[in-house]
């Protein structure tokens, strides 16, 4: 369960946000920052003017590999490596899109955080992500490792408009409705009551 108010409080309207994109995840084999970096190159080539923010620590070797990929794609001025993020809310509120590019998950809380913060939540079509994001209802999914598909979704989301804002609003409502601490506790209580 999450405390959605931590991210929903003070969230600015989607239309007033920058064109920036964020992904907060540790650098590890499970995660897939390289696909997002490659999608970013496609966005830049199409005229996108925002920044990609990569938050999280993890394995130095995986981060170095991502830094090398950024350099080889000539994106060093467009990608920020933030390291460990202590207070993510202001970053989420700055960005239109929150991405989790990954190979598999348990229950990826960061997607719920993105939704609560009013970001367009975009995740890989992977185990765990499917439990949170219903495409076109509360967020967007793309095939694992498909940078072209991710770039296409990001282009649509960053452009905004009523259809995009409706999905974002449903995600923002969904976060506390389905994943709040209170709901988690009440479901555990019900389960324990059944078992006893």
TORROPA-379084 format. One record per residue (C-alpha): residue in one letter; z, x, y. Coordinates in steps of 0.1 Angstrom, whole numbers, plus 5000, padded with zeros to 4 digits. Layout:
<rs>
AZXY
...
</rs>
This chain:
<rs>
X500050005000
X499450115036
X500950035070
X497749905086
X499349875120
X499550255122
X495850255127
X495049905140
X497349935170
X495350025201
X492050025182
X489250005208
X486349765203
X483649905180
X480949885207
X482950115231
X483250395206
X481350725205
X478550805181
X480951035162
X481451025124
X484651135106
X485551225070
X489151315062
X489451455027
X490651775011
X487952035003
X487752014965
X485251974937
X486051594935
X484951544971
X481451564984
X481351685020
X477951855014
X476151525010
X477551405044
X476551745060
X472951705047
X472851345059
X474051475093
X470951705094
X468751405089
X470551215117
X470251505141
X466451535133
X466151165142
X467851205176
X471451125169
X473751275196
X477251255181
X479551495163
X480651505127
X484451565123
X485651705089
X489351685085
X491451805056
X492652125039
X492152205002
X490552494985
X489352765010
X486352844987
X485152484990
X485652485028
X483752815031
X480852675011
X480652375035
X480852605065
X477952815051
X475952495045
X476552385081
X475352725093
X472252725071
X471352375084
X471852495120
X474552235126
X477352465138
X477352295173
X477451945157
X480151985130
X483852035137
X486252155109
X489552015120
X491852145092
X494851935083
X495051615104
X498651515114
X497751215135
X494451065125
X494550735146
X493150885178
X490351045159
X489450725140
X489550525173
X487050775187
X484550725159
X482250445149
X481950555112
X484450675087
X482950825055
X484250915021
X481651105003
X483151164968
X482451184931
X485350974919
X488650834932
X491850664922
X492550424951
X491150604982
X493650515009
X491550685036
X488950405033
X491650145040
X492850355069
X489250365083
X489049985080
X492349925096
X491350155125
X488149945131
X485750215118
X482750125098
X483950225063
X481350395042
X481950535007
X480050664977
X479250414950
X481950564928
X485050464907
X487850374930
X485650314961
X484250004944
X487849854943
X487949864981
X484449834996
X482249524990
X478849625005
X477849415035
X481249235034
X483849485045
X481949815044
X479050005030
X478350204998
X475650464990
X474650624957
X476650934950
X475051254963
X472251064981
X472051215016
X468951015025
X470650675016
X473850785035
X471750875066
X470050545065
X473350355064
X474750575092
X471750505113
X472250125109
X475950145115
X475850375145
X473350145162
X475949865161
X475049515169
X476549175158
X475849215120
X477549555119
X480449445140
X481049145118
X481349375087
X483649605106
X485849305117
X486149185081
X487149535070
X489749545097
X491149215086
X490949305049
X493049625052
X496349445058
X495449135038
X494749315006
X496449655008
X499649615029
X502949755017
X504449405017
X501749284994
X502149574971
X505949534969
X505649154962
X503049214934
X505349474918
X508249234920
X506148964904
X505049194876
X508549314869
X509748954869
X507048874843
X507949164821
X511749084823
</rs>
